[in-house]
Amino acid sequence: MPEPMLQTTGILGGISSPDDMKVLPAEHLPVLASEVREELIRVLSTTGGHLGPNLGVVELTIALHRVFSTPRDKILFDVSHQGYVHKLLTGRHDRFATIRQFGGLNGFLLRSESEHDAYGAGHAGTALSAALGMAAARDLLGGGEHVVCVAGDGAFTCGVTLEALNNIASTTKRLIIVLNDNEWSIAKNVGAVAEYLNRIVTNPAYAHLHDHAAKFVEWIGGKKARKLAHKAEVGLKNLLAPSVIFEDLGIRYYGPIDGHDVGLLTETFEFLKTQNDPVILHILTQKGKGYGPAIKRPDKFHGLGKFHLDTGATDVGPTPTYSEIFGRTLAGFADHNTKIAAITAAMPTGTGLAGFAKRHPKRFFDVGIAEEHAAIFACGLASRGMKPFLAIYSTFMQRAYDMILHDMALQELNVALCMDRAGLSGDDGPTHHGLFDIAFLRAVPGLVQMQPKDEDEFADMLWTMANHHDGPIAIRYPRGAGTGAVPKKQPQILEIGKAEVLRHGSRVAIIALGNMCEIALEAAALLESQGIRAAVVNARWIKPLDTSTIEFFARGCEVICTVEDHALANGFGCAVIEHLSTQNITTPVVRIGWPDRFVEHGTVAALRAKHGITAAAAVEKILAALPATLAENVRPAA
């Protein structure tokens, strides 16, 4: 596909800062919205990214920057993957074609990227609490700035958001919340909150009342009339329509209004700026607006890779992803085992469970963006004899850590944790890399943890989880496709805590975890070319370690090298070093893994090369650790 061309003409080409928004004639705003959509579709067709959410907030973002003045005023987005339009309007248009590319703009908001990015929310449900903290700080410091939190309706299924709502009225008198209601987070929103918002929107009495209230405001004009209209609307609404819970929480509710009417949005925000009570504006938007394929498939176009502009089609590789194999394999197991259930937190497609949901709808549970609840819910299922498989991305499983430790492990409940996107998550960047799950799980007593080297072993591990272990057990697996190894028709049970020796050697042993076995084998081949025979071990198990195999090679080899797709701090290599220390084995251990820092975004290849997660880097470290007499007789690695 061709590289995206920067749009330098038209209205968008003249926007270099938010101040430019304020002097535009009102009749130019709809034209600007069209140009922004064209830019989003054109650029993201070659870079990939969160297209659908951003197409839905174009008019909203324009209106926000028309009325408010960043960076003085604070605008927070939940989740900040819907901040692409904000980037275009805050001086980053000239770099927009670099979004999600190595060295380019991040796909989320980052405080370090721009002074206009008030908060870098990468996980759902965080922005409202952060906005409330900013409002409280403003009140304490005597500031006058506005704080605006834009939260999708999916974020309102998150427990953290509900906790924030509980504290707003008692904390501040000035906070503007925008409830961006498009009925989707990543998948279709589920649960009572989604149904409640739908009742507000679809109630005929309220729809009729709201129309008359809006006309009343337009006819009379002025702030006093607006307040009277709000009071009349609320009073009748409580009689004729579902009670609005936000009012009961001390937050004045306005809406729902058309989130694609930039004039109405601008006028409404001007009014809300004058209020001395916390307010919530309920807007209705269409995810993917302006691009047919994104409207038809809002789940696919929530976040995707490169696509063809004319059709929206993506190039599908011949090798199925780990997520697809997971969903297909687990659904097959469930055909014959009625105890198996599957749980996801708003990601049935991303985790590969959409197929499971169709084949076993009564045993599939999408709990919304509520990872903590999902984990305890799984514990409840397990306590009654079910075998729940909880599929959550590694970066989001962090939210459920207390539940894993206190509810799951302490009670030795039979829950299977399936951590998708473990390891580097490439273009999504530091908020989404799964580089910390080994560290936070290997400290949990009694929890088994593993990682497969390929798709066939992945199926074997899932089979082992389903049929050969009673207690908490976790598996981590990477984003995307693996080696292409086709799972056997009948998976095999693996011996828990037993590694696999892939290659024998006497001087060096490379112990690799999961998808790092490829790098280990490549490094062994490079060492072989230097006259050094290296063993390669597929570790398989993080906990329990195969201590006998590790000790065997550590006692017989000159150097041990561990390779993992995880942060080095408290990772797999640390576990190996800790065990060797307890056995008083002093063989040098060099470790290949990610540094003790938040890793930036970029392609996996570029980031591995930069941070030394390569076969050549492993060989260099191994040669440096070899005894001098041996190292003198080998050539440096190419």
C-alpha positions, 0 to 999 in steps of 0.5 A: 500500500502507498504511504499516506500523504499529509493533507496540507490544503483545506481547513485542516491544513491550516490548523496548527494549534487549538487556537486556530479552532476558535477563529474559524467561521461556524459554517466551516466546522462541518467541512473540517469534520469531513476533512478530519475523517478523510485524513483518519481513513487515509492514514490509518489504512497504511498504519493501522490503528483505532479507526472506528472510535475516532471516526465517532468523536470527530465533531465532539473533539472539534467542539471541545477545542472550539470551547475549551483552551488546552493546555490550560483546560484539561481534556481527558479521554477514556480510553485515549485511543479515541484521541487521534482527532485531538492529536490532529488539532493540537499541533501534531498534524504534520506527524500524524502519518507516523502514528503507531510507527517506530519513533512516531506518534503513539496510538494513545495520549502521552503526557510526554508527547504533548502538553495538550495531553492531560492524562495518558489513559491506556486502560478503560475506566481510569479517566473519570477518577483522574479527572476528579483528582485534577478538579480537586487539585484545582479547587485546592490550589484556587485555579479556574481551569475547566476539567472535561472527561470524555468517557465511552459508555463501555467505560461505565461498565468498569468498576473504577468508573462507578467508584469515581461516580460515587465520589464526585458530588462530595469532592467538587462543584465543577466537573464536566463529564461527556458520556459518549454513547455508541453502544460499543466498547470493543465489542457490543456493550453488555450488562445492566448499565448498557441496558439502562442507557438504552432505556434512557435513549429509547423511552418514547416519553423522554424522547418527546419531552427532550425534543420539546425541552430543546425547542424551549431552550432555542426559543427563549435562549439565555442561561436562566431559560436553560436551567429552567428547561433542565429542571422541567425536563428532569421533573417530568423525566422522573415521572415518565421515563427511567430515573436517571441515576446520575441525578441521584448521585448529585451529577446534573444530567443533560441529554441525550443529544446528537454527538455529530451536530458540532453546532449543538455540541459547541453551544451546549459546552458553552452553557456547561462551562457556566455551571457550578455543579458537576454535570454529565452530557449524554451524547449519541454517536456512531462508531465508524461514522463516515466510513461504510466498512467501519459502520458494518463491522465496528468490532473489527474497526475498533482497532486493526492493522492496514486495510484497503481503502475501497473495501476495508478488507485486511490481508489475512495471513495463512497462519491462524493466530494464537487467539484463533487457535485458543478459541477454536481449541477450547470450543472443541474441548467444551463439546465433550466437557460440559464443565468448561466455561469461557469468560472474557472482559469485553473482548470476545473477538480479540481473545478468539472466543466469538466462536466459543460463544456461538457453539456454547452460548450458555457457558460463555460470559462477557462481563464487560470491562470488569477484569476484577469481577471476571476473576472473582466470577470465575472463582465462583464458577470453580467453587461449584465444580466448573472449569472456567477459562478466563481469557484476558490480555496480559496487560489487563490481567494486571487489574485482577491481581488481588483476585488472583492472589486472594480469591483464586490461589488462596482457596486453590480454585480450579481456574485457568488464566489465559493471558493473550498478548503476553510479551511485546504488543508492538504498535500499541506501545507501553500501555499494552505490552504484556511484559510483567505477568511472569513477575507478578504471577510467579510470586503467587503460591501454588499457581502453575504458569507456562508458555508454549513454544508453538501452536501445537504445544499450545494446544497440548498445554490447553488440554493439560489445563483442562484435564490434568490439573486441579487448581489455579493455572496460567498460560501466556501466549503472544500476539499474532501467529506463531511458527505455523505448527499445526496442532495434533488432532488429539492433544497430549497431556504434558508433564507439569514442570518438565522441560523439553531439550531441543538440542544437546550441547556441552559448553553453553545451554540456552534455556528459552521460554515460549516463542523465544525458542526460535531465537535460542535455536538461531543463537545456537547455530551462530555459536556452532559456526564459532566452534561452540556446541550449545544446548537449547532447552524449551523451558515450557514451565515458569512455575514450577521450574524443571529444576533437575534439567536446569541443574544438569546443564548448569553443572556441566556447561560453562555458561547458561543463557536465558531468553524470555519475552518479558521484562528481565526484572523478576522474570524467568531468568531471575527464577533460574538464577534464584534456584541456582543460588539456592543450590550453590551453583555458580555457573554464569547466567546471562539473560536476554529480555526486556529492560527495566523500563517502559518499552516504546511502541514500534514493530516487534523486529525494530524493538527487538533490534534496539533492545538486544532481543536477538540471536546476535545479542545473545551470542555476544553476551554468551561469548563475553561470559565464557572463560577467557581460555575458551573465548580467546579461541572463537571469533566474534559473532557476526 
